[in-house]
Amino acid sequence: MQHTVHLELWKGYKRTVKQISDNGVTQEFLSLKEAEHATGIKSQNIGM
């Protein structure tokens, strides 16, 4: 699967994850996994 993604043979879709804090600061992550790692919030608790 990784090979097909690298060669863009797999036509899946991608969504970014955006975080907007109470003070208006935003962050954008390329995946739920990246958002989970950066924020410390488990991916199942991140709404999309």
C-alpha positions in Angstrom: 0.0 0.0 0.0 2.8 2.5 0.8 4.3 2.0 -2.6 0.9 2.7 -4.3 0.5 5.9 -2.3 4.0 7.0 -3.1 3.4 6.6 -6.8 -0.1 8.2 -6.5 -1.7 5.0 -7.9 -4.1 4.9 -4.9 -6.9 7.5 -5.4 -7.9 7.8 -1.8 -8.9 11.2 -0.4 -7.1 13.2 2.2 -8.4 15.6 4.8 -6.4 17.9 7.0 -7.2 18.4 10.6 -7.4 22.0 11.9 -7.2 23.1 15.5 -8.5 26.5 16.5 -7.8 27.5 20.0 -9.9 29.8 22.2 -7.6 32.7 21.5 -7.8 32.3 17.7 -4.5 30.6 17.1 -4.8 27.9 14.4 -2.8 24.8 13.5 -3.2 22.4 10.6 -2.2 18.8 10.6 -2.0 16.4 7.6 -3.5 13.5 9.5 -5.3 12.5 12.7 -2.1 10.7 13.8 0.0 13.9 13.4 -2.7 15.9 15.3 -2.7 13.3 18.1 1.0 13.4 18.4 1.3 17.2 18.4 -1.6 17.9 20.8 -1.6 14.8 23.0 -5.3 14.3 22.4 -6.3 10.8 21.4 -7.4 10.6 17.7 -10.8 9.1 18.7 -11.4 12.3 20.7 -10.6 14.6 17.8 -13.8 15.7 15.9 -13.8 16.3 12.2 
